[in-house]
Amino acid sequence: MPQSQDFINHIRIPENNDWVVFILLGCLFLYIFMMNVIEREANLRDFLLQKYFDSSNNLPSWILTSFVITLTLSVLISQYIPVVPEFAAKLQLFGYHLNKFGYCFTIVSLFYFLRTALGFLYYQSIGDGKKWTIFYFTSTKFHFTLSILVIILCITHYYFPIDRNQAFLYYFYFFVFVFVFKILFYLFHRNNILPQKWYYKFLYICTLQIAPLLLLWKLLFI
């Protein structure tokens, strides 16, 4: 009897990660559509190195890229959410409740939407509204590259035998590095996308980069 119990305790139910495949394939098809239709058959090098005044259809590319980075981030970090909060678990649509991925996708989507809306209002309020289109053009290139890296992380996370608890620390360090790099990227980019005056730059970094990220962390993991 003890041997039978020990055998039962070692039974592993294989995870069904088909949903991950469908999401990642959908993201790749969106990028193929973007490069062939929206960007008019641009190759990867031309897309990443194109100049603002030589570009077109920047807004659709930015929307698609934002959607993909939201999806891929949600796929990667949803497995680390301890529980779906009670206020979210009670919500339902057509009889369906939010699971961890649904909750994560909702929160990350709201995070990007609110930060984008506040960013637009910020640029308008300081009289620098003309830079907004250059800002999201430049941001698209950064988040496109980041989303490709996150897709690779998703594949590694779900389809390779790794210690996921230990991997969380590596993910954390990776995203800290990405955040610091993004701030430097925005500060020193040749397109000069941040406000000209130093205190406006400091205000932008604190209120629209650091503060929303801390709120996102609290909603997801605390």
C-alpha positions in Angstrom: 0.0 0.0 0.0 2.8 2.5 0.8 4.5 1.7 -2.5 1.2 2.2 -4.4 0.8 5.6 -2.6 4.3 6.5 -3.5 3.7 5.6 -7.1 0.5 7.8 -7.2 2.4 10.7 -5.7 5.0 10.6 -8.5 2.4 10.6 -11.3 2.8 13.8 -13.3 -0.1 15.1 -15.3 1.4 16.6 -18.5 0.6 20.3 -19.0 -1.5 21.2 -22.0 0.2 24.2 -23.5 -1.6 24.3 -26.8 -3.0 27.8 -25.9 0.6 29.1 -25.8 1.3 27.8 -29.3 -1.9 29.4 -30.6 -1.1 32.8 -29.1 2.5 32.8 -30.2 1.6 31.7 -33.7 -1.0 34.5 -33.8 1.6 37.0 -32.7 4.0 35.9 -35.5 1.2 36.1 -38.1 0.4 39.6 -36.9 4.0 40.6 -37.4 4.1 39.0 -40.9 0.9 40.9 -41.8 2.5 44.1 -40.4 5.7 43.7 -42.3 4.1 42.7 -45.6 1.0 44.9 -45.7 1.3 47.8 -43.3 5.1 48.3 -43.8 4.8 47.5 -47.5 7.1 44.4 -47.6 9.8 45.9 -45.5 12.5 43.5 -44.2 13.5 43.4 -40.6 16.6 45.6 -41.0 14.8 48.3 -43.0 12.0 48.3 -40.4 14.3 48.7 -37.4 16.6 51.3 -39.0 14.0 53.4 -41.0 13.9 57.1 -40.3 10.8 58.8 -39.1 10.4 61.0 -42.2 10.8 58.0 -44.5 8.2 55.9 -42.6 4.4 55.5 -43.2 1.5 53.8 -41.3 3.2 54.3 -38.0 0.1 54.3 -35.9 -1.2 50.8 -37.1 2.3 49.4 -36.6 2.4 50.8 -33.1 -1.0 49.4 -32.2 -0.1 45.9 -33.5 3.3 45.9 -31.7 1.6 47.1 -28.4 -0.9 44.3 -28.7 1.7 41.6 -29.3 4.0 42.8 -26.5 0.9 42.7 -24.2 0.0 39.2 -25.2 3.5 37.8 -25.0 4.2 39.4 -21.6 0.9 38.0 -20.2 1.8 34.5 -21.5 5.2 34.6 -19.8 4.3 36.1 -16.4 0.8 34.7 -15.9 2.1 31.5 -14.5 3.8 33.4 -11.6 0.7 35.1 -10.4 -0.2 33.6 -7.0 -3.9 33.9 -7.3 -6.5 35.8 -9.2 -7.7 38.5 -6.7 -11.2 38.1 -5.4 -12.6 41.3 -7.1 -11.4 39.9 -10.5 -12.5 36.3 -9.8 -16.1 37.5 -9.2 -16.2 39.1 -12.6 -17.7 37.0 -15.5 -18.6 37.5 -19.1 -21.1 35.0 -20.7 -20.6 32.7 -17.7 -16.7 32.7 -18.0 -14.4 33.8 -15.2 -10.9 35.3 -15.5 -8.1 32.8 -15.1 -4.5 33.8 -14.4 -3.8 34.6 -18.0 -7.0 36.5 -18.5 -6.4 38.6 -15.4 -2.8 39.2 -16.4 -3.7 40.2 -19.9 -6.4 42.6 -18.6 -4.1 44.3 -16.2 -1.2 44.6 -18.6 -3.5 45.9 -21.3 -4.9 48.5 -18.9 -1.3 49.4 -17.9 -0.3 50.1 -21.5 -3.5 51.9 -22.3 -3.4 54.2 -19.3 0.3 54.9 -19.7 -0.2 55.8 -23.3 -3.2 58.0 -22.6 -1.3 59.8 -19.9 1.8 60.1 -22.1 -0.3 61.7 -24.8 -1.8 64.2 -22.3 1.6 64.9 -20.8 3.1 65.9 -24.2 0.1 68.0 -25.0 0.2 69.7 -21.6 3.8 70.8 -21.9 3.3 72.1 -25.4 5.4 69.4 -27.0 2.6 67.6 -28.8 4.5 67.4 -32.1 7.0 65.0 -30.5 4.3 62.5 -29.6 4.1 60.8 -33.1 8.0 60.6 -33.1 7.8 59.1 -29.6 5.5 56.2 -30.5 7.3 55.7 -33.8 10.6 55.2 -31.9 8.8 53.2 -29.1 7.5 50.8 -31.7 11.0 49.7 -32.7 12.0 49.1 -29.1 8.9 47.1 -28.2 9.1 45.1 -31.4 12.5 43.9 -30.5 11.5 43.2 -26.9 8.5 41.2 -28.0 10.7 38.9 -30.2 12.9 38.3 -27.1 9.8 37.6 -25.0 8.5 35.1 -27.6 11.8 33.3 -27.3 11.5 33.3 -23.5 7.9 31.9 -23.7 9.1 29.0 -25.9 11.9 28.3 -23.5 9.7 28.6 -20.5 6.9 26.3 -21.7 8.7 23.8 -23.9 12.1 23.2 -22.3 12.8 21.5 -19.0 13.9 24.4 -16.9 13.5 25.2 -13.2 10.7 27.8 -13.4 11.2 29.0 -9.8 14.8 29.8 -10.5 13.9 31.2 -13.9 11.8 33.8 -12.3 14.9 35.5 -10.9 16.5 35.5 -14.3 13.3 37.0 -15.8 13.3 39.6 -13.1 16.9 40.6 -13.7 16.3 40.6 -17.5 13.4 43.0 -17.2 15.2 45.3 -14.8 18.0 45.5 -17.4 15.4 46.1 -20.2 13.8 48.9 -18.1 17.2 50.6 -17.5 18.1 50.2 -21.1 14.8 51.7 -22.3 15.3 54.8 -20.2 18.7 55.3 -21.6 17.4 54.5 -25.1 14.7 57.2 -24.7 17.1 59.7 -23.3 19.9 59.4 -25.8 18.0 58.4 -29.0 18.9 60.5 -32.0 15.2 61.3 -32.6 15.2 63.3 -29.3 11.8 61.9 -28.3 11.7 63.1 -24.7 10.9 66.7 -23.7 13.8 69.2 -24.2 14.0 70.5 -20.7 15.7 68.2 -18.1 13.0 68.6 -15.4 10.3 67.5 -17.9 12.4 64.5 -18.7 12.8 63.7 -15.0 9.0 64.1 -14.5 8.3 61.8 -17.4 10.6 59.1 -16.2 9.2 59.2 -12.6 5.5 59.6 -13.3 5.1 57.6 -16.6 7.7 55.0 -16.4 8.6 54.1 -12.7 5.3 54.8 -11.0 3.1 52.8 -13.4 5.5 49.9 -13.2 5.3 49.8 -9.4 1.6 49.8 -9.6 1.6 47.0 -12.2 3.9 44.9 -9.9 1.5 45.4 -7.0 -1.6 44.4 -9.0 0.1 41.3 -10.3 2.2 39.9 -7.5 1.1 41.5 -4.2 
